[in-house]
Amino acid sequence: MSTKQAVAPFWRAKSLEKMSASEWDSLCDGCARCCLVKLEDEDRGDIHFTDIGCSLLDGKTCRCRDYERRSQRVPDCVRLTPAAVRSLKWLPVTCAYRLVAEGKDLPEWHPLVTGSNDSVHEARISVRGRVFASEDDLAQERWPDRIVRWPNRTPRLKR
């Protein structure tokens, strides 16, 4: 009688560079935290998240309204690559790309673990219901008033 060895999920077995395009895309949990406006303290280099969404962010679905053309429409939209993931200091602590790059496992609420795209919303990881305004709807001089800490924190999960 032969025993089957458990096969590790791709995010444990492969480096970011070795993932297929579909594996890479599936790492995104759909939280949209990276789509929030971030402000940099030019003197200290600190990055501060706001509760202001990118002009293309749909705050209800946590998806980009024009994903395919986002770079043309929002010139400072960052395309994540393995190299970018390793160099961007502002990726949220909950970001699966960041976690895998750091050799960590995916959290229990991640859609690849749960099998449900809603688990990221149910765990209150996503920005759903937490976006105050779009960057197009709020004057830039008011952006510092919208700095929040939750986008770079891991929430306590209810047991």
C-alpha positions in Angstrom: 0.0 0.0 0.0 1.5 3.3 -1.0 1.1 6.5 0.9 0.5 9.8 -0.8 2.8 12.6 0.3 1.1 15.9 0.9 1.9 18.4 -1.8 2.7 21.8 -0.5 0.7 24.7 -1.9 2.5 26.7 -4.6 3.1 29.7 -2.3 5.1 27.5 0.0 6.8 25.5 -2.7 7.8 28.2 -5.2 9.6 31.5 -5.0 7.8 34.5 -6.4 9.9 34.4 -9.5 8.9 30.7 -10.2 5.2 31.3 -10.0 3.0 31.2 -13.1 1.0 34.2 -14.0 -2.2 32.7 -12.6 -0.5 31.7 -9.4 1.0 35.2 -9.1 -2.4 36.9 -9.7 -4.1 34.5 -7.2 -1.8 35.7 -4.4 -3.6 39.0 -4.4 -6.3 38.7 -1.7 -8.3 41.7 -3.1 -8.0 43.8 0.1 -7.1 47.0 -1.9 -5.0 48.3 0.9 -2.2 49.0 -1.6 -4.8 51.2 -3.6 -5.1 53.7 -0.8 -3.3 57.0 -1.1 0.0 57.0 0.9 1.9 60.1 2.0 5.6 60.2 2.5 7.3 62.3 5.2 10.0 63.8 3.1 12.3 64.5 6.1 12.1 61.0 7.7 11.0 58.8 4.8 8.1 57.5 6.8 5.0 56.3 4.8 1.6 57.1 6.1 -1.6 55.4 4.8 -4.8 57.4 4.3 -8.4 56.3 3.9 -8.5 57.9 0.5 -8.7 55.6 -2.5 -7.1 55.8 -5.8 -9.3 57.4 -8.4 -9.8 53.9 -10.0 -10.6 52.1 -6.8 -14.1 50.8 -6.3 -14.4 50.9 -2.5 -17.3 48.5 -2.5 -15.8 45.7 -4.5 -12.2 46.5 -3.6 -11.3 46.2 -7.3 -9.8 48.5 -9.9 -12.4 50.0 -12.2 -9.9 49.8 -15.2 -7.3 47.2 -14.2 -6.0 46.6 -17.8 -5.3 50.3 -18.4 -4.5 51.4 -14.9 -0.9 52.4 -15.6 -2.0 54.7 -18.4 -4.8 56.3 -16.4 -2.9 56.5 -13.1 0.8 57.1 -14.0 2.0 56.4 -10.4 0.2 53.1 -10.1 2.8 50.5 -9.1 2.9 47.2 -10.9 4.0 44.5 -8.5 6.8 42.3 -9.6 9.0 40.1 -7.4 11.7 42.8 -7.3 9.2 45.5 -6.5 7.7 43.4 -3.7 11.1 43.0 -2.1 11.9 46.7 -2.4 8.6 48.5 -1.5 8.6 49.3 2.1 4.9 50.4 2.1 3.3 47.1 1.2 0.9 46.4 4.0 1.9 43.8 6.6 -1.1 41.7 5.5 0.0 41.6 1.8 0.4 38.0 0.6 3.2 39.1 -1.8 5.1 40.6 1.1 4.4 37.6 3.3 5.6 35.1 0.8 8.7 37.2 0.0 9.5 37.1 3.7 9.2 33.3 3.8 5.9 33.5 5.8 2.7 31.5 5.2 -0.6 33.0 4.1 -3.0 34.0 6.9 -6.1 31.9 7.7 -8.4 34.4 6.1 -6.7 34.5 2.7 -8.9 33.3 -0.2 -6.4 30.7 -1.3 -6.7 29.2 2.2 -10.4 29.5 2.7 -11.6 28.9 -0.9 -13.8 32.0 -0.7 -13.1 35.5 -2.1 -15.3 36.9 0.6 -13.1 35.8 3.5 -10.8 38.9 3.1 -13.9 41.1 3.6 -15.4 39.0 6.4 -12.1 39.2 8.3 -12.1 43.0 7.9 -8.8 43.0 6.1 -10.1 44.7 3.0 -10.9 48.4 2.6 -14.6 47.7 2.0 -16.6 50.3 3.9 -13.5 52.1 5.1 -12.6 54.4 2.1 -13.5 58.0 3.0 -13.2 59.4 -0.4 -11.5 59.1 -3.8 -8.4 61.1 -4.4 -10.3 63.0 -7.1 -13.0 64.1 -4.6 -10.7 65.6 -1.9 -8.3 68.5 -2.2 -4.7 67.4 -1.7 -4.2 69.8 1.1 -6.8 67.8 3.1 -5.1 64.5 2.6 -2.9 64.7 5.7 -6.1 65.0 7.8 -7.0 61.5 6.5 -4.0 59.6 7.7 -5.0 56.3 9.4 -3.1 53.4 10.9 -5.3 50.4 10.2 -4.1 49.7 6.7 -0.7 48.6 7.9 -1.9 46.5 10.9 -3.1 43.0 11.2 -6.5 43.0 12.8 -7.3 40.6 15.7 -9.5 37.9 14.4 -12.6 36.8 16.3 -12.4 33.2 17.5 
